Amino acid sequence: MGHEGPYLQIRPLAGGREWDADPGHLRLLTQDELLRALVAEANARSRQGIWRRGGPPSTESRRRPPRDPRADHPG
């Protein structure tokens, strides 16, 4: 977001061309709007195979069934 004269230059959350907006007509995102935008961004990264930290989820952990902790301690 930038500014040009008295106007703020904003763009859609999903990206795109910016436009000039009167600061008096703007408001902060609600919690729901912010969460919706963050989930949409995470879903888009997932579809494109892009992850922020640690790389993609391990396929190995999806192949093995969960380990039974009782197997180590018969009783």
N, CA, C, O and CB atoms as a CASP TS submission, in Angstrom:
PFRMAT TS
TARGET T0000
AUTHOR 0000-0000-0000
METHOD Language model
MODEL 1
PARENT N/A
ATOM      1  N   MET     1       0.857  -1.168   0.000  1.00  0.00           N
ATOM      2  CA  MET     1       0.000   0.000   0.000  1.00  0.00           C
ATOM      3  C   MET     1       0.901   1.229   0.000  1.00  0.00           C
ATOM      4  O   MET     1       1.878   1.299   0.746  1.00  0.00           O
ATOM      5  CB  MET     1      -0.974  -0.001   1.227  1.00  0.00           C
ATOM      6  N   GLY     2       0.566   2.176  -0.832  1.00  0.00           N
ATOM      7  CA  GLY     2       1.313   3.419  -0.900  1.00  0.00           C
ATOM      8  C   GLY     2       0.347   4.586  -0.842  1.00  0.00           C
ATOM      9  O   GLY     2      -0.820   4.420  -0.487  1.00  0.00           O
ATOM     10  N   HIS     3       0.832   5.757  -1.189  1.00  0.00           N
ATOM     11  CA  HIS     3      -0.080   6.898  -1.228  1.00  0.00           C
ATOM     12  C   HIS     3       0.321   7.836  -2.350  1.00  0.00           C
ATOM     13  O   HIS     3       1.494   7.943  -2.709  1.00  0.00           O
ATOM     14  CB  HIS     3      -0.091   7.644   0.121  1.00  0.00           C
ATOM     15  N   GLU     4      -0.668   8.505  -2.889  1.00  0.00           N
ATOM     16  CA  GLU     4      -0.497   9.479  -3.958  1.00  0.00           C
ATOM     17  C   GLU     4      -1.342  10.677  -3.581  1.00  0.00           C
ATOM     18  O   GLU     4      -2.568  10.620  -3.674  1.00  0.00           O
ATOM     19  CB  GLU     4      -0.903   8.895  -5.367  1.00  0.00           C
ATOM     20  N   GLY     5      -0.713  11.757  -3.160  1.00  0.00           N
ATOM     21  CA  GLY     5      -1.470  12.914  -2.687  1.00  0.00           C
ATOM     22  C   GLY     5      -2.260  12.534  -1.448  1.00  0.00           C
ATOM     23  O   GLY     5      -1.718  11.908  -0.538  1.00  0.00           O
ATOM     24  N   PRO     6      -3.545  12.906  -1.398  1.00  0.00           N
ATOM     25  CA  PRO     6      -4.350  12.599  -0.213  1.00  0.00           C
ATOM     26  C   PRO     6      -4.910  11.178  -0.214  1.00  0.00           C
ATOM     27  O   PRO     6      -5.546  10.771   0.759  1.00  0.00           O
ATOM     28  CB  PRO     6      -5.485  13.579  -0.105  1.00  0.00           C
ATOM     29  N   TYR     7      -4.689  10.423  -1.276  1.00  0.00           N
ATOM     30  CA  TYR     7      -5.285   9.090  -1.410  1.00  0.00           C
ATOM     31  C   TYR     7      -4.289   7.987  -1.062  1.00  0.00           C
ATOM     32  O   TYR     7      -3.077   8.150  -1.206  1.00  0.00           O
ATOM     33  CB  TYR     7      -5.806   8.887  -2.832  1.00  0.00           C
ATOM     34  N   LEU     8      -4.832   6.867  -0.603  1.00  0.00           N
ATOM     35  CA  LEU     8      -4.029   5.663  -0.400  1.00  0.00           C
ATOM     36  C   LEU     8      -4.155   4.806  -1.646  1.00  0.00           C
ATOM     37  O   LEU     8      -5.224   4.727  -2.250  1.00  0.00           O
ATOM     38  CB  LEU     8      -4.481   4.875   0.879  1.00  0.00           C
ATOM     39  N   GLN     9      -3.072   4.172  -2.024  1.00  0.00           N
ATOM     40  CA  GLN     9      -3.116   3.243  -3.147  1.00  0.00           C
ATOM     41  C   GLN     9      -3.179   1.843  -2.557  1.00  0.00           C
ATOM     42  O   GLN     9      -2.266   1.406  -1.855  1.00  0.00           O
ATOM     43  CB  GLN     9      -1.871   3.417  -4.107  1.00  0.00           C
ATOM     44  N   ILE    10      -4.264   1.151  -2.851  1.00  0.00           N
ATOM     45  CA  ILE    10      -4.488  -0.181  -2.288  1.00  0.00           C
ATOM     46  C   ILE    10      -4.677  -1.170  -3.427  1.00  0.00           C
ATOM     47  O   ILE    10      -4.905  -0.782  -4.573  1.00  0.00           O
ATOM     48  CB  ILE    10      -5.720  -0.192  -1.334  1.00  0.00           C
ATOM     49  N   ARG    11      -4.581  -2.450  -3.098  1.00  0.00           N
ATOM     50  CA  ARG    11      -4.827  -3.496  -4.088  1.00  0.00           C
ATOM     51  C   ARG    11      -5.557  -4.643  -3.396  1.00  0.00           C
ATOM     52  O   ARG    11      -5.497  -4.759  -2.172  1.00  0.00           O
ATOM     53  CB  ARG    11      -3.487  -3.992  -4.744  1.00  0.00           C
ATOM     54  N   PRO    12      -6.245  -5.490  -4.160  1.00  0.00           N
ATOM     55  CA  PRO    12      -6.962  -6.620  -3.562  1.00  0.00           C
ATOM     56  C   PRO    12      -6.012  -7.544  -2.794  1.00  0.00           C
ATOM     57  O   PRO    12      -4.822  -7.612  -3.101  1.00  0.00           O
ATOM     58  CB  PRO    12      -7.701  -7.414  -4.650  1.00  0.00           C
ATOM     59  N   LEU    13      -6.543  -8.248  -1.800  1.00  0.00           N
ATOM     60  CA  LEU    13      -5.729  -9.172  -1.008  1.00  0.00           C
ATOM     61  C   LEU    13      -5.069 -10.228  -1.876  1.00  0.00           C
ATOM     62  O   LEU    13      -3.944 -10.648  -1.607  1.00  0.00           O
ATOM     63  CB  LEU    13      -6.578  -9.842   0.058  1.00  0.00           C
ATOM     64  N   ALA    14      -5.770 -10.657  -2.919  1.00  0.00           N
ATOM     65  CA  ALA    14      -5.229 -11.696  -3.790  1.00  0.00           C
ATOM     66  C   ALA    14      -4.261 -11.133  -4.828  1.00  0.00           C
ATOM     67  O   ALA    14      -3.771 -11.871  -5.682  1.00  0.00           O
ATOM     68  CB  ALA    14      -6.359 -12.427  -4.488  1.00  0.00           C
ATOM     69  N   GLY    15      -3.986  -9.844  -4.759  1.00  0.00           N
ATOM     70  CA  GLY    15      -3.092  -9.218  -5.724  1.00  0.00           C
ATOM     71  C   GLY    15      -3.892  -8.574  -6.850  1.00  0.00           C
ATOM     72  O   GLY    15      -5.114  -8.705  -6.915  1.00  0.00           O
ATOM     73  N   GLY    16      -3.213  -7.905  -7.697  1.00  0.00           N
ATOM     74  CA  GLY    16      -3.867  -7.243  -8.818  1.00  0.00           C
ATOM     75  C   GLY    16      -3.473  -5.785  -8.890  1.00  0.00           C
ATOM     76  O   GLY    16      -2.564  -5.333  -8.192  1.00  0.00           O
ATOM     77  N   ARG    17      -4.162  -5.066  -9.734  1.00  0.00           N
ATOM     78  CA  ARG    17      -3.843  -3.664  -9.978  1.00  0.00           C
ATOM     79  C   ARG    17      -4.287  -2.804  -8.799  1.00  0.00           C
ATOM     80  O   ARG    17      -5.364  -3.010  -8.240  1.00  0.00           O
ATOM     81  CB  ARG    17      -4.507  -3.176 -11.278  1.00  0.00           C
ATOM     82  N   GLU    18      -3.455  -1.847  -8.430  1.00  0.00           N
ATOM     83  CA  GLU    18      -3.802  -0.957  -7.315  1.00  0.00           C
ATOM     84  C   GLU    18      -4.727   0.152  -7.792  1.00  0.00           C
ATOM     85  O   GLU    18      -4.809   0.448  -8.984  1.00  0.00           O
ATOM     86  CB  GLU    18      -2.532  -0.354  -6.679  1.00  0.00           C
ATOM     87  N   TRP    19      -5.418   0.754  -6.840  1.00  0.00           N
ATOM     88  CA  TRP    19      -6.266   1.905  -7.141  1.00  0.00           C
ATOM     89  C   TRP    19      -6.200   2.885  -5.992  1.00  0.00           C
ATOM     90  O   TRP    19      -5.786   2.538  -4.886  1.00  0.00           O
ATOM     91  CB  TRP    19      -7.727   1.473  -7.406  1.00  0.00           C
ATOM     92  N   ASP    20      -6.615   4.123  -6.264  1.00  0.00           N
ATOM     93  CA  ASP    20      -6.604   5.180  -5.251  1.00  0.00           C
ATOM     94  C   ASP    20      -7.876   5.112  -4.421  1.00  0.00           C
ATOM     95  O   ASP    20      -8.969   4.943  -4.961  1.00  0.00           O
ATOM     96  CB  ASP    20      -6.463   6.573  -5.907  1.00  0.00           C
ATOM     97  N   ALA    21      -7.732   5.242  -3.109  1.00  0.00           N
ATOM     98  CA  ALA    21      -8.880   5.197  -2.204  1.00  0.00           C
ATOM     99  C   ALA    21      -8.789   6.345  -1.208  1.00  0.00           C
ATOM    100  O   ALA    21      -7.708   6.694  -0.732  1.00  0.00           O
ATOM    101  CB  ALA    21      -8.949   3.836  -1.463  1.00  0.00           C
ATOM    102  N   ASP    22      -9.933   6.916  -0.909  1.00  0.00           N
ATOM    103  CA  ASP    22     -10.027   7.978   0.097  1.00  0.00           C
ATOM    104  C   ASP    22      -9.840   7.334   1.472  1.00  0.00           C
ATOM    105  O   ASP    22     -10.617   6.447   1.827  1.00  0.00           O
ATOM    106  CB  ASP    22     -11.411   8.744   0.006  1.00  0.00           C
ATOM    107  N   PRO    23      -8.845   7.742   2.258  1.00  0.00           N
ATOM    108  CA  PRO    23      -8.608   7.130   3.572  1.00  0.00           C
ATOM    109  C   PRO    23      -9.833   7.160   4.485  1.00  0.00           C
ATOM    110  O   PRO    23      -9.977   6.296   5.350  1.00  0.00           O
ATOM    111  CB  PRO    23      -7.462   7.831   4.257  1.00  0.00           C
ATOM    112  N   GLY    24     -10.710   8.137   4.306  1.00  0.00           N
ATOM    113  CA  GLY    24     -11.913   8.218   5.125  1.00  0.00           C
ATOM    114  C   GLY    24     -12.924   7.123   4.837  1.00  0.00           C
ATOM    115  O   GLY    24     -13.851   6.911   5.618  1.00  0.00           O
ATOM    116  N   HIS    25     -12.752   6.422   3.716  1.00  0.00           N
ATOM    117  CA  HIS    25     -13.681   5.351   3.337  1.00  0.00           C
ATOM    118  C   HIS    25     -13.109   3.963   3.589  1.00  0.00           C
ATOM    119  O   HIS    25     -13.710   2.967   3.187  1.00  0.00           O
ATOM    120  CB  HIS    25     -14.055   5.482   1.878  1.00  0.00           C
ATOM    121  N   LEU    26     -11.968   3.884   4.242  1.00  0.00           N
ATOM    122  CA  LEU    26     -11.327   2.593   4.503  1.00  0.00           C
ATOM    123  C   LEU    26     -11.493   2.194   5.963  1.00  0.00           C
ATOM    124  O   LEU    26     -11.720   3.039   6.829  1.00  0.00           O
ATOM    125  CB  LEU    26      -9.835   2.646   4.136  1.00  0.00           C
ATOM    126  N   ARG    27     -11.377   0.899   6.220  1.00  0.00           N
ATOM    127  CA  ARG    27     -11.418   0.377   7.583  1.00  0.00           C
ATOM    128  C   ARG    27     -10.477  -0.811   7.661  1.00  0.00           C
ATOM    129  O   ARG    27     -10.079  -1.367   6.637  1.00  0.00           O
ATOM    130  CB  ARG    27     -12.871  -0.027   8.000  1.00  0.00           C
ATOM    131  N   LEU    28     -10.126  -1.193   8.865  1.00  0.00           N
ATOM    132  CA  LEU    28      -9.302  -2.378   9.067  1.00  0.00           C
ATOM    133  C   LEU    28     -10.130  -3.625   8.801  1.00  0.00           C
ATOM    134  O   LEU    28     -11.357  -3.595   8.894  1.00  0.00           O
ATOM    135  CB  LEU    28      -8.718  -2.407  10.496  1.00  0.00           C
ATOM    136  N   LEU    29      -9.458  -4.715   8.471  1.00  0.00           N
ATOM    137  CA  LEU    29     -10.147  -5.991   8.302  1.00  0.00           C
ATOM    138  C   LEU    29     -10.721  -6.457   9.634  1.00  0.00           C
ATOM    139  O   LEU    29     -10.155  -6.189  10.693  1.00  0.00           O
ATOM    140  CB  LEU    29      -9.190  -7.055   7.725  1.00  0.00           C
ATOM    141  N   THR    30     -11.854  -7.159   9.570  1.00  0.00           N
ATOM    142  CA  THR    30     -12.363  -7.824  10.770  1.00  0.00           C
ATOM    143  C   THR    30     -11.540  -9.097  10.974  1.00  0.00           C
ATOM    144  O   THR    30     -10.803  -9.513  10.080  1.00  0.00           O
ATOM    145  CB  THR    30     -13.909  -8.151  10.643  1.00  0.00           C
ATOM    146  N   GLN    31     -11.664  -9.708  12.139  1.00  0.00           N
ATOM    147  CA  GLN    31     -10.959 -10.968  12.407  1.00  0.00           C
ATOM    148  C   GLN    31     -11.363 -12.028  11.384  1.00  0.00           C
ATOM    149  O   GLN    31     -10.516 -12.770  10.888  1.00  0.00           O
ATOM    150  CB  GLN    31     -11.257 -11.468  13.845  1.00  0.00           C
ATOM    151  N   ASP    32     -12.666 -12.099  11.067  1.00  0.00           N
ATOM    152  CA  ASP    32     -13.142 -13.084  10.090  1.00  0.00           C
ATOM    153  C   ASP    32     -12.544 -12.842   8.711  1.00  0.00           C
ATOM    154  O   ASP    32     -12.134 -13.787   8.038  1.00  0.00           O
ATOM    155  CB  ASP    32     -14.665 -13.051  10.005  1.00  0.00           C
ATOM    156  N   GLU    33     -12.493 -11.588   8.289  1.00  0.00           N
ATOM    157  CA  GLU    33     -11.936 -11.262   6.976  1.00  0.00           C
ATOM    158  C   GLU    33     -10.448 -11.590   6.913  1.00  0.00           C
ATOM    159  O   GLU    33      -9.961 -12.099   5.903  1.00  0.00           O
ATOM    160  CB  GLU    33     -12.161  -9.781   6.652  1.00  0.00           C
ATOM    161  N   LEU    34      -9.736 -11.301   7.980  1.00  0.00           N
ATOM    162  CA  LEU    34      -8.309 -11.604   8.020  1.00  0.00           C
ATOM    163  C   LEU    34      -8.075 -13.109   7.971  1.00  0.00           C
ATOM    164  O   LEU    34      -7.229 -13.582   7.212  1.00  0.00           O
ATOM    165  CB  LEU    34      -7.668 -11.009   9.281  1.00  0.00           C
ATOM    166  N   LEU    35      -8.822 -13.862   8.776  1.00  0.00           N
ATOM    167  CA  LEU    35      -8.674 -15.313   8.780  1.00  0.00           C
ATOM    168  C   LEU    35      -8.993 -15.889   7.404  1.00  0.00           C
ATOM    169  O   LEU    35      -8.266 -16.748   6.907  1.00  0.00           O
ATOM    170  CB  LEU    35      -9.584 -15.945   9.847  1.00  0.00           C
ATOM    171  N   ARG    36     -10.068 -15.424   6.792  1.00  0.00           N
ATOM    172  CA  ARG    36     -10.461 -15.894   5.461  1.00  0.00           C
ATOM    173  C   ARG    36      -9.338 -15.630   4.450  1.00  0.00           C
ATOM    174  O   ARG    36      -9.029 -16.493   3.629  1.00  0.00           O
ATOM    175  CB  ARG    36     -11.774 -15.200   5.004  1.00  0.00           C
ATOM    176  N   ALA    37      -8.733 -14.451   4.509  1.00  0.00           N
ATOM    177  CA  ALA    37      -7.651 -14.105   3.577  1.00  0.00           C
ATOM    178  C   ALA    37      -6.419 -14.977   3.816  1.00  0.00           C
ATOM    179  O   ALA    37      -5.790 -15.436   2.863  1.00  0.00           O
ATOM    180  CB  ALA    37      -7.277 -12.617   3.716  1.00  0.00           C
ATOM    181  N   LEU    38      -6.073 -15.208   5.080  1.00  0.00           N
ATOM    182  CA  LEU    38      -4.899 -16.029   5.394  1.00  0.00           C
ATOM    183  C   LEU    38      -5.104 -17.483   4.973  1.00  0.00           C
ATOM    184  O   LEU    38      -4.178 -18.122   4.473  1.00  0.00           O
ATOM    185  CB  LEU    38      -4.588 -15.958   6.893  1.00  0.00           C
ATOM    186  N   VAL    39      -6.313 -18.006   5.175  1.00  0.00           N
ATOM    187  CA  VAL    39      -6.608 -19.384   4.762  1.00  0.00           C
ATOM    188  C   VAL    39      -6.565 -19.491   3.239  1.00  0.00           C
ATOM    189  O   VAL    39      -6.027 -20.458   2.701  1.00  0.00           O
ATOM    190  CB  VAL    39      -7.996 -19.836   5.299  1.00  0.00           C
ATOM    191  N   ALA    40      -7.126 -18.508   2.543  1.00  0.00           N
ATOM    192  CA  ALA    40      -7.094 -18.517   1.079  1.00  0.00           C
ATOM    193  C   ALA    40      -5.651 -18.487   0.570  1.00  0.00           C
ATOM    194  O   ALA    40      -5.316 -19.175  -0.394  1.00  0.00           O
ATOM    195  CB  ALA    40      -7.883 -17.318   0.514  1.00  0.00           C
ATOM    196  N   GLU    41      -4.804 -17.693   1.215  1.00  0.00           N
ATOM    197  CA  GLU    41      -3.393 -17.614   0.823  1.00  0.00           C
ATOM    198  C   GLU    41      -2.693 -18.949   1.067  1.00  0.00           C
ATOM    199  O   GLU    41      -1.933 -19.417   0.219  1.00  0.00           O
ATOM    200  CB  GLU    41      -2.676 -16.486   1.597  1.00  0.00           C
ATOM    201  N   ALA    42      -2.946 -19.561   2.220  1.00  0.00           N
ATOM    202  CA  ALA    42      -2.327 -20.854   2.536  1.00  0.00           C
ATOM    203  C   ALA    42      -2.800 -21.929   1.561  1.00  0.00           C
ATOM    204  O   ALA    42      -2.000 -22.752   1.118  1.00  0.00           O
ATOM    205  CB  ALA    42      -2.651 -21.272   3.987  1.00  0.00           C
ATOM    206  N   ASN    43      -4.075 -21.934   1.226  1.00  0.00           N
ATOM    207  CA  ASN    43      -4.608 -22.908   0.269  1.00  0.00           C
ATOM    208  C   ASN    43      -3.979 -22.719  -1.108  1.00  0.00           C
ATOM    209  O   ASN    43      -3.643 -23.696  -1.776  1.00  0.00           O
ATOM    210  CB  ASN    43      -6.137 -22.787   0.171  1.00  0.00           C
ATOM    211  N   ALA    44      -3.820 -21.476  -1.531  1.00  0.00           N
ATOM    212  CA  ALA    44      -3.202 -21.208  -2.836  1.00  0.00           C
ATOM    213  C   ALA    44      -1.757 -21.702  -2.855  1.00  0.00           C
ATOM    214  O   ALA    44      -1.320 -22.305  -3.836  1.00  0.00           O
ATOM    215  CB  ALA    44      -3.254 -19.695  -3.164  1.00  0.00           C
ATOM    216  N   ARG    45      -1.008 -21.449  -1.769  1.00  0.00           N
ATOM    217  CA  ARG    45       0.379 -21.932  -1.697  1.00  0.00           C
ATOM    218  C   ARG    45       0.418 -23.453  -1.740  1.00  0.00           C
ATOM    219  O   ARG    45       1.288 -24.038  -2.386  1.00  0.00           O
ATOM    220  CB  ARG    45       1.069 -21.420  -0.415  1.00  0.00           C
ATOM    221  N   SER    46      -0.520 -24.090  -1.054  1.00  0.00           N
ATOM    222  CA  SER    46      -0.561 -25.543  -1.024  1.00  0.00           C
ATOM    223  C   SER    46      -0.835 -26.104  -2.420  1.00  0.00           C
ATOM    224  O   SER    46      -0.195 -27.069  -2.840  1.00  0.00           O
ATOM    225  CB  SER    46      -1.628 -26.027  -0.034  1.00  0.00           C
ATOM    226  N   ARG    47      -1.781 -25.502  -3.134  1.00  0.00           N
ATOM    227  CA  ARG    47      -2.091 -25.961  -4.492  1.00  0.00           C
ATOM    228  C   ARG    47      -0.893 -25.800  -5.421  1.00  0.00           C
ATOM    229  O   ARG    47      -0.708 -26.600  -6.339  1.00  0.00           O
ATOM    230  CB  ARG    47      -3.290 -25.193  -5.051  1.00  0.00           C
ATOM    231  N   GLN    48      -0.091 -24.786  -5.193  1.00  0.00           N
ATOM    232  CA  GLN    48       1.071 -24.517  -6.044  1.00  0.00           C
ATOM    233  C   GLN    48       2.316 -25.255  -5.558  1.00  0.00           C
ATOM    234  O   GLN    48       3.364 -25.186  -6.201  1.00  0.00           O
ATOM    235  CB  GLN    48       1.347 -23.018  -6.095  1.00  0.00           C
ATOM    236  N   GLY    49       2.214 -25.953  -4.439  1.00  0.00           N
ATOM    237  CA  GLY    49       3.360 -26.668  -3.891  1.00  0.00           C
ATOM    238  C   GLY    49       4.359 -25.755  -3.211  1.00  0.00           C
ATOM    239  O   GLY    49       5.550 -26.062  -3.174  1.00  0.00           O
ATOM    240  N   ILE    50       3.892 -24.627  -2.669  1.00  0.00           N
ATOM    241  CA  ILE    50       4.768 -23.665  -1.997  1.00  0.00           C
ATOM    242  C   ILE    50       4.430 -23.662  -0.517  1.00  0.00           C
ATOM    243  O   ILE    50       3.269 -23.507  -0.137  1.00  0.00           O
ATOM    244  CB  ILE    50       4.619 -22.232  -2.608  1.00  0.00           C
ATOM    245  N   TRP    51       5.464 -23.837   0.332  1.00  0.00           N
ATOM    246  CA  TRP    51       5.254 -23.794   1.774  1.00  0.00           C
ATOM    247  C   TRP    51       6.178 -22.765   2.363  1.00  0.00           C
ATOM    248  O   TRP    51       7.279 -22.554   1.854  1.00  0.00           O
ATOM    249  CB  TRP    51       5.485 -25.175   2.424  1.00  0.00           C
ATOM    250  N   ARG    52       5.749 -22.116   3.432  1.00  0.00           N
ATOM    251  CA  ARG    52       6.568 -21.065   4.047  1.00  0.00           C
ATOM    252  C   ARG    52       7.743 -21.621   4.819  1.00  0.00           C
ATOM    253  O   ARG    52       8.861 -21.131   4.657  1.00  0.00           O
ATOM    254  CB  ARG    52       5.727 -20.219   4.964  1.00  0.00           C
ATOM    255  N   ARG    53       7.532 -22.633   5.659  1.00  0.00           N
ATOM    256  CA  ARG    53       8.607 -23.144   6.514  1.00  0.00           C
ATOM    257  C   ARG    53       8.686 -24.656   6.405  1.00  0.00           C
ATOM    258  O   ARG    53       7.666 -25.336   6.294  1.00  0.00           O
ATOM    259  CB  ARG    53       8.389 -22.725   7.982  1.00  0.00           C
ATOM    260  N   GLY    54       9.865 -25.157   6.437  1.00  0.00           N
ATOM    261  CA  GLY    54      10.061 -26.590   6.584  1.00  0.00           C
ATOM    262  C   GLY    54       9.745 -27.426   5.358  1.00  0.00           C
ATOM    263  O   GLY    54       9.874 -28.648   5.430  1.00  0.00           O
ATOM    264  N   GLY    55       9.349 -26.861   4.268  1.00  0.00           N
ATOM    265  CA  GLY    55       9.065 -27.625   3.065  1.00  0.00           C
ATOM    266  C   GLY    55       7.737 -28.350   3.138  1.00  0.00           C
ATOM    267  O   GLY    55       6.942 -28.122   4.049  1.00  0.00           O
ATOM    268  N   PRO    56       7.500 -29.230   2.169  1.00  0.00           N
ATOM    269  CA  PRO    56       6.215 -29.926   2.110  1.00  0.00           C
ATOM    270  C   PRO    56       6.065 -30.928   3.246  1.00  0.00           C
ATOM    271  O   PRO    56       7.055 -31.375   3.824  1.00  0.00           O
ATOM    272  CB  PRO    56       6.061 -30.636   0.772  1.00  0.00           C
ATOM    273  N   PRO    57       4.819 -31.278   3.564  1.00  0.00           N
ATOM    274  CA  PRO    57       4.611 -32.291   4.600  1.00  0.00           C
ATOM    275  C   PRO    57       5.234 -33.616   4.167  1.00  0.00           C
ATOM    276  O   PRO    57       5.278 -33.930   2.977  1.00  0.00           O
ATOM    277  CB  PRO    57       3.100 -32.473   4.895  1.00  0.00           C
ATOM    278  N   SER    58       5.703 -34.369   5.115  1.00  0.00           N
ATOM    279  CA  SER    58       6.349 -35.645   4.829  1.00  0.00           C
ATOM    280  C   SER    58       5.338 -36.656   4.309  1.00  0.00           C
ATOM    281  O   SER    58       4.283 -36.854   4.912  1.00  0.00           O
ATOM    282  CB  SER    58       7.045 -36.188   6.079  1.00  0.00           C
ATOM    283  N   THR    59       5.665 -37.300   3.181  1.00  0.00           N
ATOM    284  CA  THR    59       4.785 -38.355   2.672  1.00  0.00           C
ATOM    285  C   THR    59       4.984 -39.624   3.484  1.00  0.00           C
ATOM    286  O   THR    59       4.079 -40.454   3.563  1.00  0.00           O
ATOM    287  CB  THR    59       5.054 -38.626   1.171  1.00  0.00           C
ATOM    288  N   GLU    60       6.162 -39.787   4.092  1.00  0.00           N
ATOM    289  CA  GLU    60       6.441 -40.966   4.912  1.00  0.00           C
ATOM    290  C   GLU    60       5.464 -41.059   6.081  1.00  0.00           C
ATOM    291  O   GLU    60       4.968 -42.145   6.384  1.00  0.00           O
ATOM    292  CB  GLU    60       7.885 -40.928   5.432  1.00  0.00           C
ATOM    293  N   SER    61       5.188 -39.954   6.731  1.00  0.00           N
ATOM    294  CA  SER    61       4.297 -39.980   7.891  1.00  0.00           C
ATOM    295  C   SER    61       2.866 -40.310   7.482  1.00  0.00           C
ATOM    296  O   SER    61       2.076 -40.760   8.311  1.00  0.00           O
ATOM    297  CB  SER    61       4.336 -38.637   8.622  1.00  0.00           C
ATOM    298  N   ARG    62       2.523 -40.092   6.216  1.00  0.00           N
ATOM    299  CA  ARG    62       1.165 -40.416   5.771  1.00  0.00           C
ATOM    300  C   ARG    62       1.031 -41.879   5.406  1.00  0.00           C
ATOM    301  O   ARG    62      -0.084 -42.401   5.380  1.00  0.00           O
ATOM    302  CB  ARG    62       0.777 -39.554   4.583  1.00  0.00           C
ATOM    303  N   ARG    63       2.147 -42.569   5.117  1.00  0.00           N
ATOM    304  CA  ARG    63       2.082 -43.965   4.712  1.00  0.00           C
ATOM    305  C   ARG    63       2.002 -44.917   5.887  1.00  0.00           C
ATOM    306  O   ARG    63       1.358 -45.963   5.803  1.00  0.00           O
ATOM    307  CB  ARG    63       3.269 -44.307   3.876  1.00  0.00           C
ATOM    308  N   ARG    64       2.651 -44.560   6.978  1.00  0.00           N
ATOM    309  CA  ARG    64       2.685 -45.454   8.133  1.00  0.00           C
ATOM    310  C   ARG    64       1.495 -45.195   9.039  1.00  0.00           C
ATOM    311  O   ARG    64       1.124 -44.043   9.265  1.00  0.00           O
ATOM    312  CB  ARG    64       3.994 -45.285   8.914  1.00  0.00           C
ATOM    313  N   PRO    65       0.886 -46.268   9.567  1.00  0.00           N
ATOM    314  CA  PRO    65      -0.170 -46.045  10.563  1.00  0.00           C
ATOM    315  C   PRO    65       0.444 -45.496  11.844  1.00  0.00           C
ATOM    316  O   PRO    65       1.635 -45.695  12.085  1.00  0.00           O
ATOM    317  CB  PRO    65      -0.950 -47.361  10.854  1.00  0.00           C
ATOM    318  N   PRO    66      -0.334 -44.816  12.662  1.00  0.00           N
ATOM    319  CA  PRO    66       0.207 -44.300  13.924  1.00  0.00           C
ATOM    320  C   PRO    66       0.727 -45.438  14.793  1.00  0.00           C
ATOM    321  O   PRO    66       0.141 -46.520  14.829  1.00  0.00           O
ATOM    322  CB  PRO    66      -0.866 -43.500  14.686  1.00  0.00           C
ATOM    323  N   ARG    67       1.817 -45.192  15.484  1.00  0.00           N
ATOM    324  CA  ARG    67       2.437 -46.185  16.350  1.00  0.00           C
ATOM    325  C   ARG    67       1.655 -46.300  17.648  1.00  0.00           C
ATOM    326  O   ARG    67       1.240 -45.294  18.223  1.00  0.00           O
ATOM    327  CB  ARG    67       3.905 -45.824  16.633  1.00  0.00           C
ATOM    328  N   ASP    68       1.457 -47.520  18.106  1.00  0.00           N
ATOM    329  CA  ASP    68       0.773 -47.753  19.374  1.00  0.00           C
ATOM    330  C   ASP    68       1.810 -47.700  20.489  1.00  0.00           C
ATOM    331  O   ASP    68       2.680 -48.568  20.543  1.00  0.00           O
ATOM    332  CB  ASP    68       0.014 -49.126  19.372  1.00  0.00           C
ATOM    333  N   PRO    69       1.750 -46.707  21.387  1.00  0.00           N
ATOM    334  CA  PRO    69       2.751 -46.601  22.456  1.00  0.00           C
ATOM    335  C   PRO    69       2.737 -47.798  23.396  1.00  0.00           C
ATOM    336  O   PRO    69       3.728 -48.043  24.083  1.00  0.00           O
ATOM    337  CB  PRO    69       2.524 -45.337  23.253  1.00  0.00           C
ATOM    338  N   ARG    70       1.640 -48.551  23.444  1.00  0.00           N
ATOM    339  CA  ARG    70       1.569 -49.718  24.336  1.00  0.00           C
ATOM    340  C   ARG    70       2.423 -50.868  23.825  1.00  0.00           C
ATOM    341  O   ARG    70       2.736 -51.781  24.589  1.00  0.00           O
ATOM    342  CB  ARG    70       0.123 -50.183  24.490  1.00  0.00           C
ATOM    343  N   ALA    71       2.812 -50.848  22.542  1.00  0.00           N
ATOM    344  CA  ALA    71       3.609 -51.938  21.976  1.00  0.00           C
ATOM    345  C   ALA    71       4.983 -52.027  22.631  1.00  0.00           C
ATOM    346  O   ALA    71       5.569 -53.108  22.675  1.00  0.00           O
ATOM    347  CB  ALA    71       3.764 -51.752  20.467  1.00  0.00           C
ATOM    348  N   ASP    72       5.505 -50.924  23.137  1.00  0.00           N
ATOM    349  CA  ASP    72       6.816 -50.920  23.788  1.00  0.00           C
ATOM    350  C   ASP    72       6.769 -51.436  25.222  1.00  0.00           C
ATOM    351  O   ASP    72       7.808 -51.788  25.782  1.00  0.00           O
ATOM    352  CB  ASP    72       7.388 -49.525  23.776  1.00  0.00           C
ATOM    353  N   HIS    73       5.603 -51.485  25.816  1.00  0.00           N
ATOM    354  CA  HIS    73       5.455 -51.863  27.228  1.00  0.00           C
ATOM    355  C   HIS    73       4.367 -52.922  27.370  1.00  0.00           C
ATOM    356  O   HIS    73       3.237 -52.612  27.748  1.00  0.00           O
ATOM    357  CB  HIS    73       5.118 -50.621  28.102  1.00  0.00           C
ATOM    358  N   PRO    74       4.715 -54.191  27.063  1.00  0.00           N
ATOM    359  CA  PRO    74       3.686 -55.233  27.210  1.00  0.00           C
ATOM    360  C   PRO    74       3.279 -55.376  28.677  1.00  0.00           C
ATOM    361  O   PRO    74       4.090 -55.246  29.593  1.00  0.00           O
ATOM    362  CB  PRO    74       4.199 -56.593  26.661  1.00  0.00           C
ATOM    363  N   GLY    75       2.045 -55.637  28.847  1.00  0.00           N
ATOM    364  CA  GLY    75       1.663 -55.767  30.246  1.00  0.00           C
ATOM    365  C   GLY    75       0.293 -56.058  30.392  1.00  0.00           C
ATOM    366  O   GLY    75      -0.193 -56.200  31.514  1.00  0.00           O
TER
END
